[in-house]
């Protein structure tokens, strides 16, 4: 089921009589957000987008690509838990990983730099 993202179905103002002119279109349809959680192994969902393209959505995450600034390299690390999500405290309570979330990895604390619900991968930068 889609989510309507348009705002064009309001009544025309300025003295005009009658109903709105526009009707809903398929290309105005959106989708519900993917709420990425921490689990045992990575689980990616592939969805078809407008124009026949594909989008990867990360549903469950177990590993992250963590950039270590001191060494200048990226290491794959296990995600242990979600520490905080500054975007919304309710997301932090529910354990949902989004961009900007602070996670505990096997290397230490890291901040998420990718959008896992839209990119299909979890990239993070280690916090010194």
C-alpha distance (Angstrom), angle and dihedral (degrees) to the residues before:
residue distance angle dihedral
X1 . . .
X2 3.77 . .
X3 3.77 132.2 .
X4 3.80 117.6 -129.2
X5 3.82 110.3 -124.6
X6 3.78 99.9 177.3
X7 3.79 127.9 103.7
X8 3.79 99.4 -164.6
X9 3.79 102.0 100.3
X10 3.79 96.5 86.1
X11 3.79 123.3 115.7
X12 3.78 114.4 -92.7
X13 3.82 111.2 -106.9
X14 3.79 131.8 -154.5
X15 3.78 100.5 78.0
X16 3.80 96.3 -54.1
X17 3.79 114.1 142.3
X18 3.76 126.4 -143.7
X19 3.77 137.8 34.7
X20 3.77 130.4 -41.2
X21 3.78 116.1 -76.0
X22 3.79 102.4 -141.0
X23 3.79 127.1 78.5
X24 3.79 130.1 -155.9
X25 3.79 116.0 -80.9
X26 3.79 130.2 -155.7
X27 3.80 91.9 -127.7
X28 3.81 91.1 59.8
X29 3.79 89.7 62.4
X30 3.79 119.6 110.4
X31 3.80 134.4 -176.9
X32 3.75 137.0 -117.4
X33 3.83 113.6 -94.9
X34 3.78 120.2 -97.7
X35 3.79 108.7 -117.5
X36 3.81 104.5 -150.8
X37 3.80 115.5 -151.6
X38 3.81 133.7 -176.5
X39 3.81 117.0 -101.6
X40 3.79 146.4 144.9
X41 3.82 99.3 -73.2
X42 3.80 138.0 7.2
X43 3.79 114.7 -87.2
X44 3.80 117.3 -168.4
X45 3.80 125.5 -172.5
X46 3.80 119.5 -156.2
X47 3.81 116.1 -149.1
X48 3.79 130.3 -176.0
X49 3.79 115.3 -119.4
X50 3.78 133.1 -160.0
X51 3.78 110.8 -65.6
X52 3.80 94.3 28.2
X53 3.80 96.1 -75.8
X54 3.78 124.7 137.7
X55 3.78 131.3 -124.2
X56 3.78 125.2 -164.2
X57 3.78 117.7 -141.9
X58 3.78 121.2 -167.8
X59 3.81 108.0 -140.6
X60 3.83 99.7 169.8
X61 3.81 124.8 21.0
X62 3.80 129.1 -161.2
X63 3.82 102.9 155.6
X64 3.79 134.3 40.0
X65 3.79 134.6 -164.1
X66 3.81 100.6 -122.7
X67 3.81 121.1 -165.4
X68 3.82 113.6 -146.4
X69 3.83 107.6 -153.5
X70 3.83 96.5 -162.7
X71 3.80 93.2 54.7
X72 3.80 96.1 32.7
X73 3.80 93.8 -134.0
X74 3.78 139.3 106.7
X75 3.80 122.2 -120.7
X76 3.80 130.3 -171.6
X77 3.82 107.3 -122.8
X78 3.79 135.3 180.0
X79 3.80 115.7 -108.1
X80 3.80 109.6 -129.9
X81 3.80 104.0 178.7
X82 3.78 146.5 -31.0
X83 3.79 112.5 -98.1
X84 3.79 102.9 -179.0
X85 3.77 141.9 -15.5
X86 3.82 110.9 -155.0
X87 3.82 91.3 -171.7
X88 3.81 91.9 71.7
X89 3.78 131.8 -11.0
X90 3.80 90.3 -143.5
X91 3.81 89.4 60.3
X92 3.82 88.7 51.8
X93 3.81 91.0 51.4
X94 3.80 91.3 50.7
X95 3.82 92.7 45.8
X96 3.80 95.7 -118.6
X97 3.81 116.4 159.4
X98 3.81 117.2 -142.5
X99 3.80 135.7 155.2
X100 3.82 110.0 -61.0
X101 3.80 94.5 25.0
X102 3.80 117.7 138.4
X103 3.80 113.1 -129.7
X104 3.80 134.4 -175.6
X105 3.80 111.6 -127.3
X106 3.78 133.8 176.6
X107 3.84 87.2 -96.8
X108 3.82 95.2 48.5
X109 3.79 137.6 -94.4
X110 3.80 117.1 -12.5
X111 3.79 137.0 176.3
X112 3.82 118.7 -133.0
X113 3.81 113.7 -118.1
X114 3.81 100.7 175.5
X115 3.79 130.3 67.4
X116 3.82 101.8 -116.2
X117 3.80 94.7 -171.8
X118 3.81 90.4 57.1
X119 3.82 106.3 24.4
X120 3.79 99.6 45.4
X121 3.81 92.0 -134.7
X122 3.81 135.8 79.4
X123 3.81 114.5 -131.8
X124 3.79 121.0 177.5
X125 3.81 141.7 172.2
X126 3.79 120.1 -132.4
X127 3.81 114.5 -116.4
X128 3.80 111.0 -133.2
